[in-house]
Amino acid sequence: MRFTARQTTRLGNRSSNQDRSLILADADAVLLAVADGMGGHARGDLAAQAFIDSLARQFRQRDPLQAPGEFLTRSLEAAHRTIIAVGQAQRPPIEPLTTAVVCLVSDDTAHWAHVGDSRLYLLRDGAVVFQTRDHTPLADMLDAGLISARQARSHRLRNQVSRCLGGQGTCPEPSLGPTAWLQPGDVLLLCSDGFWSPLDPEALPELTASEDLADRLETLAVTAEASSYPHSDNVTAAALRWEGADSGEQNPPQPADQHGDAADTPQSSLDRAIAAIEQAMAEYADEIPPDAPAQDRSRSV
């Protein structure tokens, strides 16, 4: 595989960074993910980090290519259970929540899934050829023709999501994307709403024209942050430019640029707690009963 992968995050005008991103690669596949911890609830950063850590563990312990769709679904379900367990382990117990988008790339194909309003874009030849549909009341209203895209930008429900990981109950059904056949030069962009919401949609395909993916990704993140000042959300994105399935040296993923709180350097105590919880859950997975259905959640403005 030949590819270039980069990620970035910015604090925005928040007191802490509750976004997280991930790029992992082995000889056969690349995994990308972005999580946006929900600031209207306790410790969104805890939920986002628990998701990233759980997903990374699933990627290392399982064969993701045997059944990519099943891998994505089961990984989201495992992360959901982990987030709940991590929240219940706090004193007092809390219900941290996060959105999530994840993509698995291998052999000229991409598979993805998402929950909430963190998005994936497939960019090709200066155009958006696919983007995920948000799990939000506004997306439902747009589909029904009840509001325009312009009205949605300032609508009172713009900060609500209808699906997320964590909280209570069973894992909400993720949306699985169609299998995408990649062409050299295609760019996969995963991002939080703090990244995509302030930007002109026509700016995103510029990633396919830039030779320096990291520089262009950072420029877009800075633009998103500045466009929302003084109310910028955390701004996070991970991008992969596909260069071909034939063997050769790949441009390895780089850690996210650090602006404010670290997006991919959790405290060691949190890592140990999540690892212990996941180990216990794996041992007793068959004994964990299903809970009540998850409820709709809203994030803070």
Backbone as CSV, one residue per row, in Angstrom:
resi,resn,N_x,N_y,N_z,CA_x,CA_y,CA_z,C_x,C_y,C_z
1,MET,0.851,-1.195,0.000,0.000,0.000,0.000,0.884,1.241,0.000
2,ARG,0.457,2.231,-0.749,1.133,3.524,-0.743,0.107,4.602,-0.404
3,PHE,0.386,5.356,0.628,-0.554,6.383,1.066,0.183,7.419,1.894
4,THR,-0.456,8.566,2.054,-0.005,9.596,2.980,-1.149,9.863,3.943
5,ALA,-0.864,9.878,5.226,-1.914,10.107,6.226,-1.442,11.145,7.234
6,ARG,-2.325,12.076,7.539,-2.004,13.151,8.469,-3.222,13.461,9.341
7,GLN,-2.984,14.051,10.505,-4.071,14.453,11.391,-3.695,15.751,12.090
8,THR,-4.709,16.489,12.501,-4.472,17.749,13.197,-5.616,18.028,14.156
9,THR,-5.338,18.799,15.177,-6.385,19.228,16.105,-6.044,20.604,16.648
10,ARG,-7.078,21.387,16.917,-6.920,22.723,17.482,-7.943,22.901,18.601
11,LEU,-7.547,23.690,19.584,-8.386,23.889,20.766,-9.617,24.728,20.481
12,GLY,-9.518,25.675,19.536,-10.615,26.611,19.330,-10.732,27.537,20.526
13,ASN,-11.936,27.980,20.800,-12.170,28.873,21.940,-12.740,28.116,23.130
14,ARG,-12.305,26.876,23.294,-12.745,26.043,24.405,-11.665,25.984,25.481
15,SER,-12.064,25.607,26.676,-11.105,25.487,27.771,-10.366,24.160,27.742
16,SER,-10.893,23.180,27.025,-10.237,21.879,26.907,-10.569,21.276,25.554
17,ASN,-9.736,20.342,25.121,-9.946,19.676,23.838,-10.603,18.326,24.086
18,GLN,-11.847,18.170,23.646,-12.583,16.924,23.842,-12.653,16.092,22.568
19,ASP,-11.961,16.540,21.517,-11.844,15.752,20.294,-10.663,14.791,20.417
20,ARG,-10.740,13.694,19.685,-9.625,12.766,19.571,-9.564,12.243,18.133
21,SER,-8.359,11.887,17.685,-8.203,11.303,16.355,-7.202,10.167,16.413
22,LEU,-7.229,9.331,15.373,-6.386,8.136,15.353,-6.049,7.773,13.916
23,ILE,-4.790,7.415,13.676,-4.374,6.779,12.427,-3.465,5.624,12.804
24,LEU,-3.859,4.405,12.435,-3.062,3.206,12.682,-2.883,2.456,11.371
25,ALA,-1.718,1.862,11.183,-1.465,1.112,9.955,-0.661,-0.138,10.264
26,ASP,-0.981,-1.219,9.553,-0.122,-2.391,9.548,0.189,-2.716,8.092
27,ALA,0.682,-3.912,7.826,1.103,-4.238,6.468,-0.063,-4.334,5.493
28,ASP,-1.271,-4.527,6.002,-2.409,-4.798,5.125,-3.509,-3.750,5.146
29,ALA,-3.554,-2.909,6.157,-4.695,-2.002,6.293,-4.300,-0.738,7.043
30,VAL,-5.127,0.281,6.855,-4.987,1.541,7.578,-6.325,1.835,8.244
31,LEU,-6.277,2.270,9.484,-7.477,2.622,10.233,-7.404,4.090,10.616
32,LEU,-8.469,4.837,10.304,-8.564,6.242,10.686,-9.830,6.437,11.500
33,ALA,-9.785,7.362,12.449,-10.970,7.637,13.262,-10.904,9.041,13.836
34,VAL,-12.079,9.616,14.046,-12.225,10.889,14.750,-13.395,10.745,15.710
35,ALA,-13.218,11.230,16.928,-14.284,11.234,17.933,-14.424,12.639,18.493
36,ASP,-15.655,13.055,18.719,-15.955,14.387,19.251,-16.729,14.215,20.552
37,GLY,-16.007,14.283,21.673,-16.659,14.174,22.971,-17.654,15.295,23.170
38,MET,-18.819,14.970,23.685,-19.915,15.931,23.735,-19.825,16.795,24.983
39,GLY,-19.586,18.091,24.757,-19.317,19.022,25.840,-20.499,19.360,26.710
40,GLY,-21.710,19.033,26.283,-22.875,19.307,27.107,-23.074,18.282,28.203
41,HIS,-22.174,17.311,28.278,-22.283,16.239,29.260,-20.928,16.055,29.925
42,ALA,-20.917,15.357,31.035,-19.691,15.211,31.816,-18.609,14.465,31.041
43,ARG,-17.416,15.051,31.004,-16.214,14.404,30.514,-16.366,13.817,29.124
44,GLY,-16.713,14.655,28.171,-16.719,14.199,26.794,-15.358,13.724,26.342
45,ASP,-14.297,14.315,26.888,-12.947,13.888,26.540,-12.698,12.447,26.961
46,LEU,-13.277,12.051,28.095,-13.130,10.679,28.573,-13.785,9.705,27.600
47,ALA,-14.968,10.049,27.102,-15.668,9.191,26.144,-14.886,9.080,24.843
48,ALA,-14.393,10.211,24.338,-13.663,10.204,23.075,-12.379,9.392,23.185
49,GLN,-11.660,9.553,24.288,-10.421,8.800,24.463,-10.690,7.313,24.643
50,ALA,-11.746,6.976,25.377,-12.100,5.569,25.552,-12.448,4.936,24.208
51,PHE,-13.134,5.686,23.341,-13.454,5.181,22.003,-12.183,4.901,21.216
52,ILE,-11.269,5.858,21.197,-10.038,5.706,20.428,-9.217,4.523,20.936
53,ASP,-9.086,4.406,22.245,-8.299,3.315,22.818,-8.935,1.957,22.535
54,SER,-10.254,1.883,22.648,-10.953,0.632,22.371,-10.816,0.245,20.903
55,LEU,-10.963,1.222,20.017,-10.858,0.955,18.582,-9.461,0.467,18.218
56,ALA,-8.446,1.112,18.759,-7.071,0.699,18.482,-6.830,-0.733,18.951
57,ARG,-7.380,-1.071,20.093,-7.214,-2.423,20.628,-7.911,-3.446,19.728
58,GLN,-9.097,-3.126,19.236,-9.810,-4.026,18.329,-9.017,-4.244,17.043
59,PHE,-8.420,-3.186,16.529,-7.650,-3.269,15.285,-6.442,-4.187,15.457
60,ARG,-5.813,-4.120,16.612,-4.615,-4.922,16.853,-4.942,-6.377,17.182
61,GLN,-6.102,-6.625,17.763,-6.421,-7.964,18.246,-7.247,-8.785,17.267
62,ARG,-7.898,-8.151,16.306,-8.772,-8.871,15.385,-8.257,-8.736,13.962
63,ASP,-8.827,-9.526,13.052,-8.521,-9.407,11.628,-9.589,-8.532,10.995
64,PRO,-9.323,-7.248,10.792,-10.374,-6.354,10.302,-10.783,-6.614,8.863
65,LEU,-9.924,-7.274,8.081,-10.203,-7.441,6.657,-11.032,-8.676,6.352
66,GLN,-11.195,-9.564,7.308,-11.988,-10.767,7.060,-13.442,-10.409,6.759
67,ALA,-13.965,-9.439,7.481,-15.327,-8.934,7.262,-15.330,-7.484,7.722
68,PRO,-14.941,-6.544,6.849,-14.760,-5.144,7.264,-15.994,-4.518,7.905
69,GLY,-17.162,-4.754,7.325,-18.371,-4.171,7.888,-18.654,-4.680,9.286
70,GLU,-18.471,-5.980,9.478,-18.686,-6.562,10.805,-17.652,-6.033,11.793
71,PHE,-16.409,-5.887,11.334,-15.369,-5.338,12.210,-15.739,-3.939,12.684
72,LEU,-16.196,-3.092,11.775,-16.550,-1.727,12.148,-17.718,-1.710,13.127
73,THR,-18.744,-2.504,12.832,-19.922,-2.537,13.704,-19.571,-3.042,15.095
74,ARG,-18.849,-4.158,15.153,-18.499,-4.730,16.454,-17.531,-3.831,17.226
75,SER,-16.675,-3.132,16.504,-15.745,-2.223,17.178,-16.486,-1.053,17.811
76,LEU,-17.489,-0.539,17.126,-18.291,0.541,17.698,-19.092,0.043,18.898
77,GLU,-19.621,-1.166,18.792,-20.360,-1.734,19.926,-19.444,-1.928,21.135
78,ALA,-18.233,-2.432,20.894,-17.286,-2.629,21.994,-16.903,-1.299,22.627
79,ALA,-16.693,-0.285,21.791,-16.345,1.035,22.315,-17.487,1.619,23.139
80,HIS,-18.715,1.420,22.671,-19.886,1.907,23.408,-19.922,1.306,24.810
81,ARG,-19.714,-0.009,24.895,-19.727,-0.665,26.205,-18.577,-0.168,27.078
82,THR,-17.427,0.047,26.460,-16.273,0.527,27.222,-16.522,1.918,27.781
83,ILE,-17.096,2.797,26.969,-17.384,4.162,27.426,-18.325,4.133,28.627
84,ILE,-19.366,3.303,28.541,-20.300,3.186,29.664,-19.571,2.696,30.910
85,ALA,-18.732,1.668,30.739,-18.017,1.104,31.886,-17.045,2.112,32.491
86,VAL,-16.349,2.854,31.638,-15.413,3.865,32.139,-16.166,4.947,32.906
87,GLY,-17.328,5.345,32.394,-18.132,6.343,33.097,-18.621,5.849,34.440
88,GLN,-19.039,4.592,34.487,-19.533,4.028,35.745,-18.408,3.832,36.762
89,ALA,-17.174,3.764,36.280,-16.040,3.586,37.190,-15.625,4.886,37.865
90,GLN,-16.155,6.024,37.393,-15.830,7.303,38.014,-16.583,7.445,39.334
91,ARG,-16.097,8.315,40.189,-16.752,8.578,41.466,-17.009,10.071,41.621
92,PRO,-18.293,10.495,41.505,-19.476,9.661,41.286,-19.562,9.205,39.831
93,PRO,-20.376,8.185,39.540,-20.526,7.713,38.167,-21.048,8.820,37.250
94,ILE,-20.588,8.799,36.007,-21.012,9.780,35.013,-21.406,9.063,33.731
95,GLU,-21.974,9.800,32.776,-22.393,9.242,31.496,-21.753,10.036,30.358
96,PRO,-20.459,9.841,30.107,-19.801,10.563,29.020,-20.292,10.079,27.664
97,LEU,-20.330,10.993,26.693,-20.857,10.708,25.361,-19.878,11.196,24.302
98,THR,-19.908,10.558,23.134,-19.079,11.008,22.019,-19.701,10.596,20.692
99,THR,-19.460,11.400,19.676,-19.739,10.978,18.307,-18.512,10.232,17.804
100,ALA,-18.618,9.564,16.661,-17.478,8.813,16.146,-17.635,8.562,14.656
101,VAL,-16.511,8.600,13.950,-16.458,8.175,12.557,-15.159,7.399,12.381
102,VAL,-15.232,6.270,11.671,-14.076,5.393,11.520,-14.030,4.861,10.097
103,CYS,-12.814,4.685,9.567,-12.639,4.226,8.188,-11.508,3.206,8.133
104,LEU,-11.736,2.129,7.391,-10.756,1.064,7.192,-10.387,1.020,5.713
105,VAL,-9.096,1.116,5.412,-8.621,1.200,4.030,-7.661,0.056,3.746
106,SER,-7.851,-0.616,2.588,-6.949,-1.687,2.176,-7.231,-2.068,0.731
107,ASP,-6.165,-2.355,-0.031,-6.309,-2.903,-1.384,-7.292,-2.116,-2.242
108,ASP,-7.096,-0.834,-2.338,-7.918,0.041,-3.179,-9.367,0.144,-2.723
109,THR,-9.686,-0.270,-1.514,-11.060,-0.152,-1.025,-11.085,0.565,0.320
110,ALA,-12.216,1.200,0.586,-12.430,1.874,1.867,-13.799,1.484,2.402
111,HIS,-13.855,1.221,3.689,-15.100,0.915,4.392,-15.193,1.865,5.574
112,TRP,-16.381,2.369,5.845,-16.502,3.309,6.959,-17.841,3.179,7.667
113,ALA,-17.868,3.744,8.867,-19.088,3.764,9.676,-19.036,4.995,10.562
114,HIS,-20.217,5.474,10.966,-20.232,6.639,11.854,-21.466,6.634,12.735
115,VAL,-21.356,7.355,13.839,-22.459,7.607,14.758,-22.384,9.075,15.150
116,GLY,-23.444,9.836,14.878,-23.450,11.250,15.226,-23.146,12.150,14.045
117,ASP,-22.514,13.296,14.313,-22.280,14.277,13.253,-20.808,14.497,12.935
118,SER,-19.930,13.608,13.385,-18.572,13.602,12.851,-18.639,12.960,11.469
119,ARG,-17.970,13.556,10.500,-18.194,13.187,9.104,-16.994,12.516,8.441
120,LEU,-17.302,11.797,7.358,-16.311,11.320,6.403,-16.654,11.875,5.038
121,TYR,-15.634,12.370,4.348,-15.758,12.819,2.968,-14.809,11.992,2.105
122,LEU,-15.283,11.572,0.941,-14.420,11.000,-0.086,-14.259,12.052,-1.173
123,LEU,-13.031,12.502,-1.361,-12.722,13.586,-2.293,-11.950,13.023,-3.481
124,ARG,-12.341,13.475,-4.686,-11.686,12.974,-5.906,-11.673,14.063,-6.973
125,ASP,-10.506,14.334,-7.515,-10.370,15.284,-8.629,-11.054,16.613,-8.341
126,GLY,-10.862,17.131,-7.140,-11.400,18.442,-6.808,-12.886,18.474,-6.530
127,ALA,-13.469,17.329,-6.182,-14.914,17.291,-5.911,-15.199,16.329,-4.761
128,VAL,-16.321,16.562,-4.090,-16.809,15.634,-3.067,-17.650,14.575,-3.768
129,VAL,-17.219,13.328,-3.718,-17.993,12.263,-4.365,-18.861,11.501,-3.362
130,PHE,-18.577,11.678,-2.066,-19.432,11.069,-1.041,-19.194,11.791,0.272
131,GLN,-20.266,11.937,1.055,-20.121,12.375,2.440,-21.173,11.673,3.281
132,THR,-20.836,11.405,4.520,-21.775,10.740,5.417,-22.936,11.668,5.758
133,ARG,-24.037,11.057,6.134,-25.221,11.812,6.548,-25.238,11.902,8.066
134,ASP,-25.368,13.106,8.586,-25.356,13.316,10.034,-26.553,12.648,10.706
135,HIS,-26.326,12.146,11.894,-27.417,11.655,12.742,-27.868,12.812,13.630
136,THR,-28.670,13.680,13.060,-29.142,14.873,13.767,-30.581,15.171,13.376
137,PRO,-31.315,15.872,14.241,-32.657,16.318,13.856,-32.622,17.219,12.628
138,LEU,-31.575,18.035,12.498,-31.494,18.930,11.342,-31.364,18.158,10.039
139,ALA,-30.598,17.071,10.046,-30.475,16.261,8.835,-31.827,15.685,8.431
140,ASP,-32.607,15.260,9.415,-33.950,14.752,9.124,-34.829,15.852,8.536
141,MET,-34.726,17.057,9.088,-35.529,18.177,8.598,-35.102,18.598,7.197
142,LEU,-33.806,18.560,6.931,-33.313,18.883,5.593,-33.807,17.865,4.574
143,ASP,-33.737,16.587,4.925,-34.200,15.536,4.018,-35.686,15.665,3.723
144,ALA,-36.440,16.131,4.718,-37.890,16.282,4.548,-38.258,17.591,3.863
145,GLY,-37.273,18.425,3.585,-37.541,19.705,2.935,-38.170,20.738,3.848
146,LEU,-38.034,20.555,5.163,-38.663,21.477,6.108,-37.838,22.736,6.324
147,ILE,-36.529,22.650,6.110,-35.653,23.810,6.237,-34.621,23.775,5.121
148,SER,-33.996,24.918,4.886,-32.925,25.003,3.895,-31.573,24.842,4.585
149,ALA,-30.535,24.605,3.791,-29.191,24.490,4.359,-28.783,25.786,5.044
150,ARG,-29.209,26.894,4.479,-28.888,28.189,5.094,-29.568,28.333,6.452
151,GLN,-30.832,27.924,6.540,-31.548,27.993,7.816,-30.930,27.060,8.852
152,ALA,-30.399,25.936,8.397,-29.830,24.957,9.321,-28.628,25.513,10.077
153,ARG,-27.893,26.432,9.456,-26.677,26.964,10.084,-26.957,27.709,11.381
154,SER,-28.141,28.291,11.489,-28.456,29.071,12.692,-29.650,28.503,13.457
155,HIS,-30.071,27.304,13.102,-31.245,26.713,13.738,-30.954,26.364,15.199
156,ARG,-31.976,26.459,16.044,-31.799,26.205,17.476,-31.425,24.751,17.769
157,LEU,-31.673,23.841,16.836,-31.346,22.431,17.051,-29.995,22.037,16.457
158,ARG,-29.220,23.010,16.016,-27.993,22.695,15.283,-26.953,21.949,16.130
159,ASN,-27.061,22.025,17.451,-26.079,21.369,18.308,-26.557,20.022,18.848
160,GLN,-27.675,19.531,18.343,-28.205,18.260,18.820,-27.835,17.124,17.876
161,VAL,-27.566,15.965,18.463,-27.366,14.749,17.687,-28.381,13.713,18.154
162,SER,-28.760,12.830,17.264,-29.759,11.818,17.602,-29.143,10.451,17.890
163,ARG,-27.837,10.310,17.631,-27.135,9.073,17.968,-25.741,9.429,18.478
164,CYS,-25.293,8.674,19.471,-23.946,8.868,20.002,-23.549,7.612,20.757
165,LEU,-22.287,7.507,21.074,-21.772,6.394,21.861,-21.691,6.798,23.325
166,GLY,-21.969,5.844,24.210,-21.923,6.111,25.637,-23.298,6.388,26.196
167,GLY,-23.337,6.859,27.429,-24.616,7.145,28.073,-25.199,5.897,28.690
168,GLN,-26.384,5.525,28.231,-27.053,4.340,28.741,-27.596,3.534,27.571
169,GLY,-27.879,2.278,27.829,-28.581,1.467,26.850,-27.677,0.800,25.838
170,THR,-28.313,0.203,24.838,-27.596,-0.509,23.793,-26.954,0.472,22.832
171,CYS,-25.996,-0.022,22.086,-25.293,0.826,21.123,-26.251,1.256,20.019
172,PRO,-26.311,2.546,19.692,-27.159,2.984,18.585,-26.650,2.402,17.275
173,GLU,-27.543,2.169,16.349,-27.151,1.567,15.077,-26.256,2.522,14.290
174,PRO,-25.038,2.111,13.959,-24.181,2.974,13.148,-24.603,2.929,11.688
175,SER,-24.262,3.951,10.955,-24.467,3.958,9.509,-23.200,3.444,8.844
176,LEU,-23.334,2.377,8.061,-22.214,1.815,7.322,-22.225,2.357,5.906
177,GLY,-21.087,2.832,5.448,-21.006,3.350,4.094,-20.863,2.229,3.081
178,PRO,-21.118,2.518,1.813,-20.893,1.528,0.764,-19.398,1.294,0.586
179,THR,-19.024,0.108,0.112,-17.619,-0.128,-0.197,-17.187,0.811,-1.311
180,ALA,-16.138,1.566,-1.077,-15.661,2.531,-2.065,-14.366,2.019,-2.683
181,TRP,-14.316,2.035,-4.013,-13.096,1.668,-4.721,-12.283,2.934,-4.938
182,LEU,-11.084,2.935,-4.398,-10.260,4.134,-4.411,-9.409,4.220,-5.672
183,GLN,-9.185,5.441,-6.096,-8.298,5.736,-7.210,-7.103,6.521,-6.691
184,PRO,-5.931,6.378,-7.316,-4.781,7.167,-6.880,-5.115,8.656,-6.869
185,GLY,-4.782,9.316,-5.778,-5.094,10.732,-5.627,-6.335,11.002,-4.810
186,ASP,-7.156,9.978,-4.569,-8.337,10.162,-3.718,-7.906,10.535,-2.301
187,VAL,-8.727,11.354,-1.651,-8.477,11.733,-0.264,-9.698,11.370,0.576
188,LEU,-9.465,10.676,1.662,-10.492,10.400,2.664,-10.279,11.365,3.817
189,LEU,-11.313,12.124,4.146,-11.247,13.121,5.209,-12.251,12.772,6.290
190,LEU,-11.793,12.593,7.511,-12.645,12.378,8.674,-12.489,13.589,9.576
191,CYS,-13.599,14.122,10.087,-13.486,15.369,10.848,-14.659,15.562,11.805
192,SER,-14.396,16.335,12.844,-15.433,16.726,13.794,-16.232,17.885,13.219
193,ASP,-17.388,18.179,13.832,-18.207,19.270,13.312,-17.532,20.623,13.500
194,GLY,-16.598,20.714,14.438,-15.850,21.949,14.588,-14.963,22.240,13.402
195,PHE,-14.632,21.198,12.626,-13.846,21.362,11.399,-14.743,21.675,10.210
196,TRP,-15.756,20.822,9.958,-16.513,20.968,8.714,-17.547,22.081,8.757
197,SER,-18.136,22.331,9.927,-19.251,23.274,9.987,-18.893,24.700,9.570
198,PRO,-17.756,25.270,9.998,-17.471,26.660,9.630,-16.931,26.834,8.213
199,LEU,-16.514,25.744,7.567,-15.832,25.857,6.285,-16.797,25.897,5.110
200,ASP,-16.392,26.603,4.071,-17.086,26.545,2.793,-16.897,25.131,2.243
201,PRO,-17.982,24.409,1.933,-17.830,23.037,1.432,-16.918,22.935,0.216
202,GLU,-16.826,24.001,-0.566,-15.979,23.966,-1.752,-14.496,23.988,-1.409
203,ALA,-14.163,24.300,-0.151,-12.755,24.329,0.249,-12.201,22.933,0.512
204,LEU,-13.059,21.996,0.864,-12.584,20.667,1.239,-11.897,19.924,0.095
205,PRO,-12.448,19.943,-1.137,-11.793,19.212,-2.223,-10.410,19.737,-2.581
206,GLU,-10.032,20.902,-2.061,-8.691,21.421,-2.317,-7.618,20.485,-1.775
207,LEU,-8.004,19.599,-0.862,-7.050,18.622,-0.341,-6.514,17.710,-1.437
208,THR,-7.289,17.496,-2.494,-6.836,16.611,-3.567,-5.814,17.287,-4.470
209,ALA,-5.765,18.616,-4.442,-4.868,19.357,-5.333,-3.549,19.719,-4.674
210,SER,-3.472,19.615,-3.375,-2.278,20.035,-2.648,-1.273,18.894,-2.550
211,GLU,-0.018,19.175,-2.884,1.027,18.169,-2.753,1.351,17.903,-1.286
212,ASP,1.224,18.912,-0.454,1.523,18.780,0.973,0.215,18.620,1.735
213,LEU,-0.167,17.368,1.991,-1.442,17.093,2.645,-1.477,17.684,4.046
214,ALA,-0.383,17.565,4.785,-0.347,18.076,6.156,-0.538,19.579,6.188
215,ASP,0.129,20.283,5.281,0.037,21.744,5.255,-1.373,22.197,4.914
216,ARG,-1.988,21.550,3.925,-3.332,21.957,3.517,-4.353,21.622,4.598
217,LEU,-4.188,20.473,5.245,-5.110,20.090,6.315,-5.027,21.087,7.465
218,GLU,-3.805,21.492,7.813,-3.627,22.455,8.891,-4.208,23.813,8.511
219,THR,-4.043,24.205,7.251,-4.607,25.479,6.795,-6.121,25.487,6.939
220,LEU,-6.763,24.390,6.574,-8.214,24.302,6.714,-8.628,24.346,8.181
221,ALA,-7.865,23.690,9.046,-8.185,23.707,10.476,-8.069,25.115,11.049
222,VAL,-7.027,25.828,10.658,-6.845,27.208,11.119,-7.986,28.086,10.619
223,THR,-8.380,27.880,9.364,-9.486,28.655,8.794,-10.785,28.380,9.533
224,ALA,-11.048,27.110,9.831,-12.268,26.752,10.566,-12.277,27.402,11.940
225,GLU,-11.149,27.376,12.615,-11.052,27.969,13.945,-11.280,29.474,13.880
226,ALA,-10.636,30.131,12.913,-10.759,31.586,12.799,-12.161,32.005,12.378
227,SER,-12.797,31.202,11.525,-14.130,31.554,11.024,-15.177,31.532,12.123
228,SER,-14.931,30.753,13.172,-15.898,30.633,14.262,-15.568,31.519,15.458
229,TYR,-14.480,32.249,15.400,-14.068,33.091,16.527,-15.161,34.104,16.863
230,PRO,-15.477,34.328,18.132,-14.852,33.780,19.343,-15.588,32.574,19.926
231,HIS,-16.296,31.833,19.079,-17.085,30.692,19.569,-16.644,29.382,18.924
232,SER,-15.381,29.291,18.541,-14.907,28.097,17.855,-14.953,26.868,18.752
233,ASP,-15.443,25.792,18.187,-15.407,24.487,18.841,-13.998,23.912,18.677
234,ASN,-13.730,22.775,19.326,-12.513,22.039,19.000,-12.548,21.667,17.524
235,VAL,-11.402,21.679,16.882,-11.304,21.462,15.439,-10.347,20.296,15.194
236,THR,-10.857,19.190,14.656,-10.030,17.989,14.501,-10.322,17.295,13.177
237,ALA,-9.259,16.809,12.527,-9.421,16.100,11.263,-8.287,15.107,11.069
238,ALA,-8.597,14.024,10.360,-7.604,13.046,9.922,-7.847,12.806,8.439
239,ALA,-6.780,12.767,7.655,-6.930,12.618,6.208,-5.926,11.608,5.674
240,LEU,-6.343,10.892,4.649,-5.480,9.929,3.968,-5.579,10.146,2.471
241,ARG,-4.427,10.297,1.826,-4.400,10.346,0.362,-3.913,8.991,-0.146
242,TRP,-4.749,8.353,-0.944,-4.443,7.031,-1.470,-3.569,7.170,-2.709
243,GLU,-2.483,6.378,-2.738,-1.546,6.465,-3.853,-1.398,5.157,-4.604
244,GLY,-2.022,4.092,-4.109,-1.994,2.837,-4.844,-1.867,1.638,-3.932
245,ALA,-2.320,0.482,-4.442,-2.303,-0.736,-3.636,-1.017,-1.516,-3.787
246,ASP,-0.189,-1.193,-4.793,1.045,-1.934,-4.990,2.000,-1.672,-3.838
247,SER,2.892,-2.613,-3.594,3.800,-2.504,-2.461,4.792,-1.383,-2.680
248,GLY,5.317,-0.882,-1.597,6.280,0.207,-1.664,6.294,0.957,-0.361
249,GLU,7.205,1.898,-0.263,7.307,2.684,0.957,6.103,3.597,1.095
250,GLN,5.496,3.591,2.242,4.376,4.470,2.505,4.843,5.663,3.319
251,ASN,4.114,6.753,3.219,4.407,7.936,4.025,3.695,7.737,5.344
252,PRO,4.400,7.433,6.422,3.746,6.997,7.660,2.906,8.089,8.283
253,PRO,1.860,7.692,9.012,1.030,8.683,9.694,1.822,9.416,10.753
254,GLN,1.496,10.691,10.931,2.143,11.518,11.928,1.160,11.812,13.050
255,PRO,1.659,12.037,14.268,0.754,12.399,15.362,0.101,13.731,15.107
256,ALA,-1.076,13.922,15.706,-1.800,15.175,15.521,-0.981,16.332,16.066
257,ASP,-1.015,17.469,15.348,-0.392,18.677,15.867,-1.087,19.050,17.161
258,GLN,-0.346,19.552,18.104,-0.916,19.852,19.408,-1.189,21.338,19.544
259,HIS,-2.426,21.696,19.720,-2.845,23.071,19.951,-3.798,23.034,21.128
260,GLY,-3.337,23.402,22.299,-4.170,23.261,23.487,-3.955,21.879,24.073
261,ASP,-5.028,21.249,24.537,-4.910,19.930,25.150,-4.503,18.906,24.110
262,ALA,-3.745,17.924,24.521,-3.297,16.897,23.592,-4.465,16.056,23.138
263,ALA,-4.503,15.736,21.818,-5.599,14.937,21.290,-5.281,13.462,21.322
264,ASP,-3.991,13.100,21.390,-3.679,11.684,21.347,-2.602,11.319,22.365
265,THR,-2.543,12.034,23.484,-1.604,11.703,24.549,-2.345,11.648,25.882
266,PRO,-3.192,10.619,26.087,-3.990,10.534,27.305,-3.108,10.269,28.512
267,GLN,-3.645,10.555,29.674,-2.919,10.261,30.894,-2.761,8.757,31.037
268,SER,-1.600,8.355,31.549,-1.326,6.929,31.673,-2.339,6.235,32.573
269,SER,-2.836,6.929,33.571,-3.824,6.319,34.471,-5.110,5.988,33.733
270,LEU,-5.513,6.845,32.806,-6.709,6.574,32.015,-6.484,5.372,31.117
271,ASP,-5.314,5.280,30.487,-4.998,4.132,29.649,-5.092,2.836,30.446
272,ARG,-4.508,2.843,31.637,-4.524,1.630,32.456,-5.941,1.258,32.873
273,ALA,-6.747,2.272,33.204,-8.123,2.002,33.622,-8.934,1.404,32.485
274,ILE,-8.796,1.978,31.291,-9.539,1.472,30.134,-9.097,0.054,29.796
275,ALA,-7.789,-0.200,29.837,-7.285,-1.537,29.526,-7.834,-2.567,30.508
276,ALA,-7.867,-2.212,31.779,-8.386,-3.136,32.791,-9.870,-3.397,32.596
277,ILE,-10.624,-2.341,32.284,-12.063,-2.489,32.074,-12.342,-3.354,30.858
278,GLU,-11.607,-3.107,29.745,-11.843,-3.887,28.529,-11.469,-5.354,28.739
279,GLN,-10.398,-5.609,29.489,-10.023,-6.988,29.764,-11.118,-7.701,30.550
280,ALA,-11.657,-7.017,31.555,-12.731,-7.610,32.351,-13.979,-7.836,31.509
281,MET,-14.293,-6.864,30.644,-15.484,-7.003,29.802,-15.326,-8.139,28.802
282,ALA,-14.103,-8.320,28.296,-13.867,-9.412,27.356,-14.059,-10.762,28.037
283,GLU,-13.627,-10.851,29.290,-13.752,-12.110,30.020,-15.200,-12.443,30.352
284,TYR,-16.014,-11.410,30.567,-17.393,-11.629,31.003,-18.406,-11.102,29.988
285,ALA,-18.002,-11.048,28.710,-18.871,-10.462,27.686,-20.220,-11.155,27.609
286,ASP,-20.219,-12.469,27.769,-21.479,-13.210,27.644,-22.412,-12.976,28.823
287,GLU,-21.894,-12.409,29.907,-22.708,-12.215,31.098,-23.231,-10.799,31.228
288,ILE,-22.838,-9.909,30.290,-23.274,-8.518,30.368,-24.641,-8.392,29.717
289,PRO,-25.684,-8.056,30.447,-27.030,-7.981,29.881,-27.207,-6.719,29.067
290,PRO,-28.105,-6.742,28.059,-28.413,-5.518,27.322,-29.189,-4.554,28.193
291,ASP,-29.035,-3.255,27.915,-29.734,-2.226,28.674,-30.892,-1.664,27.866
292,ALA,-31.513,-0.627,28.428,-32.614,0.033,27.733,-32.086,0.792,26.532
293,PRO,-32.944,1.105,25.552,-32.499,1.825,24.361,-31.887,3.169,24.716
294,ALA,-30.886,3.562,23.916,-30.237,4.852,24.144,-31.184,5.983,23.784
295,GLN,-30.974,7.141,24.410,-31.814,8.292,24.165,-31.080,9.313,23.318
296,ASP,-31.837,10.215,22.688,-31.227,11.301,21.944,-30.448,12.196,22.897
297,ARG,-29.371,12.769,22.388,-28.527,13.619,23.213,-28.266,14.930,22.488
298,SER,-27.999,15.960,23.246,-27.616,17.241,22.659,-26.321,17.693,23.283
299,ARG,-25.526,18.412,22.509,-24.262,18.932,22.988,-24.422,20.393,23.356
300,SER,-23.454,20.907,24.090,-23.498,22.318,24.461,-23.100,23.185,23.285
301,VAL,-23.539,24.438,23.297,-23.193,25.373,22.227,-21.756,25.812,22.402
